Amino acid sequence: MFKRINRLPIALPVPKHPDANAAAAVQELLGGRFGEMSTLNNYLVQSSN
């Protein structure tokens, strides 16, 4: 069972300019480009089809 909340639990400031290095760091924390999150999403999509 999944519970979806359409808001962030904390308020984040909106950046004036995108930061590619910060985005890469967050992506690496989530398991890298083809890491755990990508695999989980693939399994969820395949199981729902």
C-alpha positions, -999 to +999 in steps of 0.1 A: +000+000+000+013+034-009+003+068+005+009+098-017+012+133-003+014+160-029+037+183-010+072+182+004+076+177+041+099+207+043+100+240+024+128+242-001+141+275-016+137+279-053+171+282-069+178+311-093+199+290-116+200+252-120+231+235-105+242+204-124+267+194-097+241+195-069+217+175-091+244+149-097+251+147-060+214+141-052+212+115-079+242+097-065+226+097-031+195+080-046+216+052-060+233+066-091+221+068-126+211+031-129+208+025-091+182+012-068+156+039-075+156+032-112+154-005-107+125+000-082+106+022-107+111-003-135+097-031-114+067-011-103+059-001-139+063-036-152+042-051-124+014-027-131+013-034-168 
